[in-house]
Amino acid sequence: MANGDLILTVLAPRLSADIQAQVNALIGQFGLQEISTQRLADRQQGEGIDCVEQRLVGGVDVEAVRNAALVLSETLGVDIVIQADTRDHVKPRLVCFDMDSTLIKAEVIDELARRHGVGEEVAEVTERAMRGELDFKASFRERMSKLAGLNESVLAEIAEELPLMEGVERLMANLKRLGYRTAILSGGFTYFAHHLQEKLGFDEIHANELIIEEGKVTGAVSEPIVDAERKAALLETIALREGFSLDQTIAVGDGANDLKMLAKAGLGIAFRAKPLVRAQARQAISSVGLDGVLYLLGYHQQNLTP
């Protein structure tokens, strides 16, 4: 795939002159021409993020540039994100998020299992599923079956203690202020997604419904299970319903079951993801908080609320 107009964004807790020099060398390696450079965030102004955006032109193989940028990102411990420059004619409107290990610093099903005394068994299955080694639906049903008999009161306790991902509150406050529609598309549970919706203001949620009888988890969930295919389909359904094109959609997730959703979206961002997922996603950030997404959209810290 060749494209003449690209945006290269570098994000990190701190950007040095040496890092910028190596990024410039990458640009030169592919014969790209710099049209403009702007500093979108300066850690000295209080946000804890440095961010520089460069708009580039040149007929190149975008995948080759992305692959080289990913290698350099991992070498330097920064995020170098390549995207097509569509800013002048595409305005993103919809942002869809995975929940577990994306909006929150936890895999809720693992926490439920730990409280129920089957933590190690379930964590092993979760890890294999996230790495893409197991079919999500099969692994999900296997993990759920181990939760049979768990008291409903435990769900409420965990919901109150959910650890939010760094930057999520700032990200959501700004997305709402700027008029984006936001959705949670999760292979986790509606019980916890509702909690986040109330806390952070998501417009809609789509997740799995736990079946609870007589105050106890049965180990079953309502169909259809939200898996990789359903996440991608939901993103498209919401966009069509709201009158947005797929180019106007953004998806953020961390696991193998997010890859189809990330591929479907106009901007698909792997957040603090496993190496397999980072390599397959078109965009990836790992060195900063979730509010780093705002800089990939081109916003300057001066125009964002803290």
C-alpha positions in Angstrom: 0.0 0.0 0.0 1.5 3.4 -1.0 0.3 6.7 0.2 1.7 10.2 -0.3 0.4 11.9 2.9 1.3 10.6 6.3 1.2 11.7 9.9 4.0 10.5 12.2 3.4 11.1 15.9 6.0 10.4 18.6 4.8 10.1 22.2 6.7 9.3 25.4 7.0 10.4 29.0 10.2 12.3 27.8 11.5 12.9 24.3 15.2 13.7 23.9 17.2 15.3 21.1 18.7 11.9 20.4 15.3 10.2 20.0 14.1 12.9 17.6 17.3 12.5 15.6 16.7 8.8 15.2 13.1 9.5 14.2 14.3 12.0 11.6 16.8 9.4 10.3 13.8 7.0 9.9 12.0 9.6 7.9 15.0 10.2 5.7 15.5 6.4 5.2 12.2 6.2 3.4 12.7 9.5 1.4 9.8 11.2 3.1 9.6 15.0 3.0 8.5 16.9 6.1 5.7 19.4 5.5 5.3 20.6 9.1 6.3 19.8 12.7 4.5 20.7 15.8 4.9 19.9 19.5 1.4 18.8 20.7 2.4 18.1 24.3 5.3 19.3 26.5 5.8 17.4 29.8 7.2 20.6 31.3 3.7 22.1 31.0 2.3 19.6 33.4 0.8 16.7 31.5 3.6 14.2 31.9 3.7 13.5 28.1 6.0 14.8 25.3 4.4 14.6 21.9 5.7 15.8 18.5 3.7 15.4 15.3 5.2 15.6 11.8 3.1 15.7 8.6 5.0 14.0 5.7 4.7 13.4 2.0 6.3 10.8 -0.3 5.3 7.8 -2.3 6.2 5.0 0.1 5.1 1.5 1.2 3.2 2.5 4.4 3.4 -1.0 5.9 7.2 -0.9 5.5 7.3 2.5 7.3 5.0 1.2 10.0 7.1 -1.9 10.6 10.3 0.1 10.8 8.7 2.6 13.2 7.5 -0.3 15.4 11.0 -1.7 15.6 12.5 1.7 16.5 9.6 2.4 19.0 10.6 -0.8 20.9 14.3 0.0 20.7 13.8 3.5 22.1 11.0 2.8 24.5 8.7 5.4 22.9 5.7 5.3 20.6 6.1 6.2 16.9 2.7 6.1 15.3 2.2 6.2 11.5 -1.3 7.0 10.1 -2.6 8.2 6.7 -3.1 12.0 6.7 -6.9 12.3 6.2 -7.4 15.3 8.6 -8.5 17.7 6.0 -11.5 15.7 4.8 -12.3 13.1 7.6 -13.5 14.1 11.0 -13.6 11.2 13.4 -16.9 10.9 15.4 -17.1 7.5 17.1 -14.6 6.0 19.5 -15.0 2.3 20.6 -13.1 0.8 23.5 -12.3 -2.6 24.8 -12.7 -2.6 28.6 -10.5 -5.1 30.4 -6.8 -4.1 30.4 -7.8 -1.1 28.2 -10.1 1.1 30.2 -9.3 -0.6 33.5 -6.1 -2.2 34.8 -7.6 -5.6 35.3 -9.1 -8.6 33.6 -12.3 -8.8 35.6 -12.9 -12.5 34.9 -9.5 -13.3 36.5 -10.5 -11.2 39.5 -13.8 -13.0 39.8 -12.0 -16.4 39.6 -9.5 -15.4 42.2 -12.2 -14.5 44.7 -13.9 -17.9 43.8 -10.7 -19.9 44.4 -10.1 -20.8 40.8 -7.8 -18.0 39.9 -4.8 -19.8 38.5 -6.9 -22.1 36.3 -8.9 -19.2 34.7 -5.8 -16.9 34.3 -4.0 -19.5 32.3 -7.0 -19.9 29.9 -7.3 -16.1 29.7 -3.7 -15.6 28.8 -3.8 -18.2 26.1 -6.9 -16.6 24.6 -5.3 -13.1 24.7 -2.3 -14.4 22.9 -4.6 -15.8 20.2 -3.8 -19.4 20.9 -7.4 -20.3 21.8 -10.8 -19.6 20.2 -12.3 -16.8 22.3 -15.8 -18.3 22.6 -14.6 -21.7 23.6 -12.2 -20.3 26.1 -14.8 -17.9 27.5 -17.3 -20.6 28.1 -14.6 -22.7 29.8 -13.7 -19.8 32.1 -17.3 -19.0 32.9 -18.1 -22.6 33.9 -15.5 -22.3 36.6 -17.4 -19.4 38.2 -20.6 -21.3 38.9 -21.7 -20.6 42.5 -20.0 -17.3 42.9 -22.0 -14.9 45.1 -23.5 -11.9 43.4 -22.2 -9.7 46.2 -18.7 -10.2 45.0 -19.5 -8.5 41.7 -20.5 -5.3 43.6 -17.3 -5.4 45.6 -15.1 -5.7 42.5 -17.0 -3.0 40.6 -16.3 -0.5 43.4 -12.6 -1.3 43.3 -12.0 -1.3 39.5 -8.6 0.3 38.9 -8.9 2.8 36.1 -6.3 3.0 33.4 -4.0 6.0 33.5 -5.4 8.8 31.4 -8.9 7.4 30.9 -10.7 10.1 32.9 -8.9 12.9 31.0 -9.5 11.2 27.7 -13.2 10.7 28.3 -13.7 14.2 29.7 -12.2 15.6 26.5 -14.0 13.2 24.1 -17.3 14.2 25.6 -16.5 17.9 25.5 -15.4 17.6 21.9 -18.6 15.8 20.8 -17.5 12.3 20.1 -19.8 9.3 20.6 -18.2 6.7 22.8 -18.9 3.0 23.3 -17.6 0.1 25.2 -17.4 -3.1 23.1 -16.2 -5.7 25.6 -15.8 -9.5 25.9 -16.2 -8.8 29.6 -19.4 -8.2 31.5 -22.2 -5.7 31.3 -22.3 -5.5 35.1 -18.9 -3.8 35.1 -19.4 -1.9 31.8 -22.5 -0.2 33.3 -20.4 0.8 36.3 -17.8 2.5 34.0 -20.6 4.0 31.9 -22.0 5.7 35.0 -18.5 6.8 36.2 -17.1 8.1 32.9 -20.1 8.8 30.7 -19.9 6.4 27.8 -22.9 6.7 25.4 -23.4 3.0 25.1 -22.1 -0.4 26.1 -22.1 -3.8 24.6 -20.7 -6.7 26.6 -21.7 -10.2 27.9 -24.6 -10.6 30.3 -23.9 -12.8 33.3 -26.8 -15.1 34.2 -27.5 -14.9 37.9 -30.0 -17.0 39.8 -30.9 -16.8 43.4 -28.0 -14.5 44.1 -25.3 -16.7 42.5 -23.5 -16.7 39.2 -24.6 -19.8 37.2 -21.5 -20.1 35.0 -23.5 -19.2 31.9 -23.9 -16.0 29.9 -26.6 -14.8 27.5 -26.0 -15.2 23.8 -24.6 -13.9 21.6 -21.2 -13.8 23.2 -19.2 -10.6 22.3 -16.1 -12.0 20.6 -13.8 -10.6 18.0 -16.3 -10.8 15.1 -19.1 -9.3 17.1 -16.9 -6.4 18.3 -16.1 -5.5 14.7 -19.7 -5.9 13.6 -20.9 -3.7 16.5 -18.5 -0.9 15.6 -19.8 -0.9 12.0 -23.5 -1.2 13.2 -23.1 1.8 15.5 -21.4 3.9 12.8 -24.1 3.2 10.3 -26.8 3.9 12.8 -25.3 7.2 13.7 -24.6 8.2 10.1 -20.8 7.9 10.3 -18.5 6.3 7.8 -16.0 3.7 9.0 -13.2 6.3 8.2 -14.8 8.3 11.0 -14.4 5.5 13.6 -11.6 4.9 16.1 -11.1 1.6 18.1 -8.8 1.0 21.0 -8.0 -2.4 22.5 -5.2 -4.6 23.8 -6.0 -8.2 23.0 -6.1 -10.6 20.0 -9.9 -10.5 20.2 -9.7 -6.7 19.4 -7.8 -7.1 16.2 -10.8 -7.3 13.9 -12.3 -4.3 15.5 -9.0 -2.4 15.2 -8.8 -3.4 11.5 -12.4 -2.3 10.8 -11.9 1.2 12.3 -10.5 4.2 10.5 -7.9 4.4 13.3 -7.2 1.2 15.1 -5.0 1.7 18.2 -3.5 -1.2 20.1 -3.0 0.0 23.7 -0.3 -1.6 25.9 -0.9 -4.7 23.9 1.0 -8.0 23.6 3.7 -8.0 20.8 1.5 -10.1 18.5 -1.3 -7.5 18.7 1.1 -4.5 18.3 2.6 -6.1 15.2 -0.7 -6.7 13.6 -2.5 -3.4 14.5 -1.9 -0.4 12.3 -1.3 1.9 15.3 0.0 1.2 18.8 0.8 3.1 21.9 2.4 1.7 25.1 4.6 4.3 26.7 1.9 6.8 27.8 -1.6 6.7 29.3 -4.9 6.3 27.4 -5.1 10.1 26.9 -2.3 9.7 24.4 -5.2 8.9 22.0 -6.0 12.6 22.0 -2.7 13.5 20.4 -3.1 10.9 17.7 -6.2 12.9 16.8 -4.1 16.0 16.5 -5.2 17.9 19.5 -2.8 20.3 21.3 -2.5 20.1 25.1 -3.4 23.8 25.3 -6.9 22.9 23.8 -7.5 20.0 26.2 -8.9 20.1 29.7 -6.4 18.7 32.3 
